[in-house]
């Protein structure tokens, strides 16, 4: 944490904090890699919406996208990176700190 103030919200990672990206990170933290269609179903997103949010997570270095073929069909797999796992744990710790402060 960057502040001694338990209610300081400034160090919350905005890349993760968006609702859909939060769902993506939560799912990938338990199932990595995930196939695009599986991830889409789990977080309730459209193809375009999921792609947009994955791009933002990829730009932050939190996920890695791998495109390959399974037989003749294209398959996109999404991996949580080590940096993404660290950011996810940091986000969880910050949320826990905020909840403890509010008790």
Secondary structure by P-SEA (a helix, b strand, c coil): ccccccccccccccccccaaaaaaaaaaaccccccaaaaaaaacccaaaaaaaaaaaaaaccbbbbbbbcccbbbbbbbbcaaaaaaaaaaaaaaaaaaaaac
